[in-house]
Amino acid sequence: MAQRSGSGVGQITCPLQAAEYLKHAGRTASALVAHGLVRLPLGRYNAKTHILDSACGPGIVTKLLLSSSSSPQEVHVPGLPLSPPPRVVGIDISADMVASYVGQKETLGWGTAEAFVQDAGDLACFADQTFDAIIMNLGLFMVPDPAHCATEMHRVLKPGGHLVVTTWKRAGVHHLIQKVVDAIHGPGRQNVLPIPPEWTTSEKLVRVLRSGGFDVNQEAHIRAEAVKWQVESVEEIVEHLSAPHWMDKHCSGWSEDDKVRWKGEIVNQLSEEERATSSVSMIGWVCVVPKAEE
């Protein structure tokens, strides 16, 4: 059992809360990390296996590891759920995300999982070589010191264990929002993209993980994977992207006339393919790298 941090990080909240995250991004995040999970040696995992779900959010990774898909809309990964179930620890800096994780644990019966509030960039509560696998889905570019985070993940991973990290190469939904903002306010006046440009390159991911001690081979360990942000209709795209999370964040200080233009510009900026498929293409970097045997 890991020791809980006394750093008070539970008082820090995530801008996008758990229910909103699941509604707006849950399936897309699941689809992206699935490309990494399928490359793990899942057949070797058993009840003694110990997995860290780092920056766990509401439990998207843990759900794939431990729960059978209950609807056709959910993501399916060959070899999952794992049986017998391994031990899984989820950590996240947001108390709201952890509360959602715990709620899913109780609802879905994750008897071998636990979660607690902890900064994913600070793994001091874990002993060296604790985990057989570490999965960090869309979290590494958000920690204040990614290089230190990589070093810590290397430290707590067992030799021969695997690290799975995902980042965005092109976050299509955010690029759509950028086009909407540019159409209303003019290009270059307001940047809404959440990821620094260097993080959209695989080279940045390689440098950070190598600095932490991982022997990353760009061709062997990192792949660009396409996923879709998918809803049922163009109207639903507009509804999702007009939620308070988007408008409160990006329309602060706008005039009422500009705010009124928001929904119409979402429709205007959709491509013909996006309108026809009610989806937006996303491309992620998926890295699966083993820690060298001693």
C-alpha positions as CSV (number, residue, x, y, z in Angstrom):
1,M,0.0,0.0,0.0
2,A,1.4,3.4,-1.0
3,Q,1.7,6.2,1.5
4,R,-0.6,9.2,0.9
5,S,1.0,12.5,0.2
6,G,0.4,15.3,2.8
7,S,1.1,18.0,0.2
8,G,-2.5,19.3,0.1
9,V,-2.8,18.7,-3.6
10,G,-6.4,17.6,-3.1
11,Q,-7.3,21.3,-2.8
12,I,-6.3,21.9,-6.4
13,T,-9.1,21.3,-8.9
14,C,-9.0,20.3,-12.5
15,P,-10.5,22.9,-14.9
16,L,-12.6,20.2,-16.6
17,Q,-14.3,18.2,-13.9
18,A,-14.9,14.4,-14.0
19,A,-18.5,14.3,-15.3
20,E,-17.7,16.8,-18.1
21,Y,-14.5,15.0,-19.0
22,L,-16.3,11.7,-19.4
23,K,-19.1,13.3,-21.4
24,H,-16.9,15.4,-23.7
25,A,-13.7,13.4,-24.0
26,G,-14.0,10.0,-22.3
27,R,-14.5,7.8,-25.4
28,T,-11.8,9.6,-27.4
29,A,-9.3,9.3,-24.5
30,S,-10.2,5.6,-24.2
31,A,-9.7,5.0,-27.9
32,L,-6.3,6.6,-27.8
33,V,-4.9,4.7,-24.9
34,A,-6.3,1.5,-26.2
35,H,-3.6,1.7,-29.0
36,G,-1.0,1.5,-26.2
37,L,-2.6,-1.1,-24.0
38,V,-2.9,-3.6,-26.8
39,R,0.9,-3.5,-27.2
40,L,1.5,-4.5,-23.6
41,P,2.3,-8.2,-22.7
42,L,-1.3,-8.6,-21.4
43,G,-1.1,-12.4,-21.4
44,R,1.7,-12.3,-18.8
45,Y,-0.3,-10.2,-16.3
46,N,-1.9,-11.9,-13.3
47,A,-3.2,-11.2,-9.8
48,K,0.3,-10.4,-8.7
49,T,0.8,-7.7,-11.4
50,H,0.9,-4.1,-10.1
51,I,-0.2,-1.3,-12.4
52,L,-0.1,2.5,-11.9
53,D,-2.8,4.5,-13.6
54,S,-1.1,7.9,-13.4
55,A,-3.1,11.0,-13.9
56,C,-6.0,8.6,-13.8
57,G,-8.9,11.0,-14.2
58,P,-12.2,9.3,-13.7
59,G,-10.7,5.9,-14.3
60,I,-10.7,5.5,-18.1
61,V,-7.6,3.3,-18.1
62,T,-8.6,1.2,-15.1
63,K,-12.0,0.6,-16.7
64,L,-10.4,-0.8,-19.8
65,L,-8.1,-3.0,-17.7
66,L,-10.7,-4.4,-15.3
67,S,-14.2,-4.1,-16.8
68,S,-16.0,-5.8,-19.7
69,S,-17.4,-3.3,-22.3
70,S,-21.2,-3.0,-21.7
71,S,-22.2,-1.3,-24.9
72,P,-21.2,-1.2,-28.6
73,Q,-20.1,2.4,-28.1
74,E,-17.4,1.5,-25.7
75,V,-13.8,0.8,-26.7
76,H,-12.8,-2.9,-26.9
77,V,-9.2,-4.0,-26.5
78,P,-8.2,-7.6,-27.3
79,G,-7.0,-9.3,-24.1
80,L,-8.9,-7.0,-21.8
81,P,-10.3,-7.0,-19.2
82,L,-7.5,-8.8,-17.4
83,S,-8.4,-12.0,-15.6
84,P,-7.4,-12.6,-12.9
85,P,-7.5,-8.9,-12.2
86,P,-4.2,-7.2,-11.3
87,R,-3.7,-4.6,-8.6
88,V,-4.2,-1.1,-10.0
89,V,-3.5,2.2,-8.3
90,G,-4.9,5.4,-9.7
91,I,-3.5,8.8,-8.8
92,D,-4.7,12.2,-9.9
93,I,-4.2,15.8,-8.6
94,S,-7.9,16.5,-8.8
95,A,-10.0,15.3,-5.9
96,D,-13.1,15.4,-8.2
97,M,-11.5,13.0,-10.6
98,V,-10.5,10.6,-7.8
99,A,-14.0,10.7,-6.4
100,S,-15.3,9.7,-9.8
101,Y,-12.8,6.9,-10.0
102,V,-13.8,5.6,-6.6
103,G,-17.5,5.8,-7.6
104,Q,-16.8,3.7,-10.7
105,K,-14.8,1.3,-8.5
106,E,-17.8,0.7,-6.3
107,T,-20.3,0.6,-9.2
108,L,-18.2,-1.7,-11.4
109,G,-16.7,-3.9,-8.7
110,W,-13.0,-3.1,-9.1
111,G,-12.0,-5.1,-6.1
112,T,-8.3,-4.9,-6.8
113,A,-8.2,-1.2,-7.5
114,E,-7.6,1.9,-5.3
115,A,-7.2,5.6,-6.0
116,F,-6.1,8.6,-4.1
117,V,-5.3,12.3,-4.6
118,Q,-1.6,12.7,-5.6
119,D,0.4,14.8,-8.0
120,A,1.3,12.5,-10.9
121,G,4.7,14.4,-11.1
122,D,5.6,13.4,-7.6
123,L,5.8,9.7,-7.0
124,A,7.8,9.9,-3.7
125,C,5.1,7.9,-2.0
126,F,6.0,4.8,-4.0
127,A,9.1,2.6,-3.4
128,D,11.6,1.9,-6.2
129,Q,10.5,-0.8,-8.7
130,T,7.0,-1.0,-7.4
131,F,5.0,-1.4,-10.7
132,D,5.0,-3.9,-13.6
133,A,3.4,-1.2,-15.8
134,I,2.7,2.5,-15.7
135,I,0.1,4.1,-17.9
136,M,-0.1,7.9,-18.2
137,N,-2.9,8.9,-20.7
138,L,-2.8,12.5,-21.8
139,G,-1.0,13.7,-18.6
140,L,2.7,14.1,-19.2
141,F,2.5,17.5,-20.9
142,M,0.3,18.8,-18.1
143,V,2.7,18.3,-15.2
144,P,5.0,21.2,-14.2
145,D,8.2,19.3,-14.6
146,P,7.8,16.5,-17.2
147,A,11.5,15.4,-17.0
148,H,11.3,14.9,-13.3
149,C,8.0,13.0,-13.8
150,A,9.7,10.7,-16.3
151,T,12.6,10.1,-13.9
152,E,10.2,9.2,-11.2
153,M,8.2,6.8,-13.4
154,H,11.5,5.1,-14.4
155,R,12.4,4.8,-10.7
156,V,9.1,3.1,-9.6
157,L,8.9,0.8,-12.7
158,K,10.3,-2.7,-12.4
159,P,13.1,-3.7,-14.8
160,G,11.3,-5.3,-17.8
161,G,8.2,-3.4,-17.0
162,H,6.5,-1.2,-19.5
163,L,5.6,2.5,-19.7
164,V,2.6,3.7,-21.8
165,V,2.4,7.5,-22.4
166,T,0.0,9.3,-24.8
167,T,0.1,12.9,-26.0
168,W,-1.7,14.8,-28.7
169,K,0.0,15.3,-32.1
170,R,-3.1,17.2,-33.3
171,A,-6.0,17.8,-31.0
172,G,-8.6,18.3,-33.7
173,V,-11.4,19.6,-31.4
174,H,-9.2,22.3,-30.1
175,H,-8.1,23.3,-33.6
176,L,-11.8,23.5,-34.5
177,I,-12.3,25.8,-31.5
178,Q,-9.3,27.9,-32.6
179,K,-10.9,28.4,-36.0
180,V,-14.1,29.5,-34.4
181,V,-12.3,32.0,-32.2
182,D,-10.2,33.3,-35.2
183,A,-13.3,33.7,-37.3
184,I,-14.9,35.9,-34.6
185,H,-11.9,37.8,-33.3
186,G,-9.4,37.6,-36.1
187,P,-6.4,35.2,-36.5
188,G,-3.6,35.3,-34.0
189,R,-5.4,37.4,-31.4
190,Q,-6.3,34.6,-29.0
191,N,-4.6,31.2,-28.7
192,V,-6.9,28.5,-27.3
193,L,-4.7,25.4,-28.0
194,P,-4.0,23.7,-24.7
195,I,-0.7,22.1,-25.6
196,P,2.6,23.9,-26.2
197,P,3.6,23.5,-29.8
198,E,6.7,21.5,-29.0
199,W,4.5,18.8,-27.3
200,T,2.9,18.0,-30.7
201,T,6.1,16.5,-31.9
202,S,7.4,13.0,-31.1
203,E,10.8,14.5,-30.6
204,K,9.7,16.3,-27.5
205,L,8.3,13.1,-26.0
206,V,11.5,11.2,-26.9
207,R,13.7,13.9,-25.2
208,V,11.6,13.9,-22.0
209,L,11.5,10.2,-21.6
210,R,15.2,9.7,-22.4
211,S,16.0,12.4,-19.8
212,G,14.2,10.2,-17.3
213,G,16.2,7.1,-18.1
214,F,14.1,5.3,-20.7
215,D,15.9,4.0,-23.8
216,V,13.3,5.2,-26.3
217,N,13.7,4.3,-29.9
218,Q,11.5,6.7,-31.9
219,E,10.6,4.2,-34.7
220,A,10.2,1.2,-32.4
221,H,8.3,2.7,-29.5
222,I,6.3,5.7,-30.7
223,R,3.4,5.6,-33.2
224,A,1.0,8.2,-34.4
225,E,-2.5,6.9,-33.9
226,A,-5.7,8.4,-35.4
227,V,-8.9,8.5,-33.3
228,K,-12.2,10.4,-33.6
229,W,-14.2,12.6,-31.4
230,Q,-17.6,11.2,-32.3
231,V,-21.2,12.3,-31.5
232,E,-24.6,11.7,-33.1
233,S,-25.2,14.8,-35.1
234,V,-23.9,18.3,-36.0
235,E,-26.4,19.7,-33.5
236,E,-24.7,17.6,-30.8
237,I,-21.3,18.9,-31.9
238,V,-22.6,22.4,-31.3
239,E,-24.1,21.4,-28.0
240,H,-20.9,19.9,-26.7
241,L,-18.7,22.7,-27.8
242,S,-21.0,25.3,-26.4
243,A,-20.9,23.8,-22.9
244,P,-19.7,26.1,-20.1
245,H,-16.3,24.5,-20.1
246,W,-15.6,25.9,-23.6
247,M,-17.5,29.2,-23.5
248,D,-16.5,30.2,-20.0
249,K,-12.9,29.5,-20.8
250,H,-12.6,31.0,-24.2
251,C,-15.3,33.7,-24.3
252,S,-14.4,35.5,-21.1
253,G,-14.6,39.3,-21.7
254,W,-16.3,38.9,-25.0
255,S,-19.2,41.1,-26.0
256,E,-22.7,39.6,-26.1
257,D,-22.7,40.0,-29.9
258,D,-19.6,38.0,-30.2
259,K,-20.9,35.2,-27.9
260,V,-24.1,35.0,-30.0
261,R,-21.9,34.2,-33.1
262,W,-20.3,31.2,-31.3
263,K,-22.7,28.4,-32.3
264,G,-23.1,29.5,-35.8
265,E,-19.3,29.7,-36.3
266,I,-18.9,26.1,-35.1
267,V,-21.1,25.0,-37.9
268,N,-19.4,27.2,-40.4
269,Q,-15.9,25.9,-39.5
270,L,-16.8,22.2,-39.8
271,S,-15.5,20.5,-42.9
272,E,-17.9,18.6,-45.2
273,E,-16.5,15.3,-43.8
274,E,-17.0,16.5,-40.2
275,R,-20.6,17.4,-40.9
276,A,-21.3,14.2,-42.7
277,T,-19.7,12.0,-40.0
278,S,-20.6,14.1,-36.9
279,S,-17.0,13.6,-35.9
280,V,-13.6,15.5,-35.6
281,S,-10.3,13.7,-36.3
282,M,-7.7,13.6,-33.6
283,I,-4.1,12.2,-33.8
284,G,-2.2,11.1,-30.8
285,W,1.4,10.0,-30.1
286,V,1.4,6.6,-28.3
287,C,4.6,5.5,-26.7
288,V,5.1,2.0,-25.3
289,V,8.6,1.5,-24.0
290,P,10.1,-1.1,-21.6
291,K,12.5,-0.4,-18.8
292,A,15.8,-2.1,-19.5
293,E,16.5,-5.3,-17.5
294,E,19.2,-4.9,-14.9
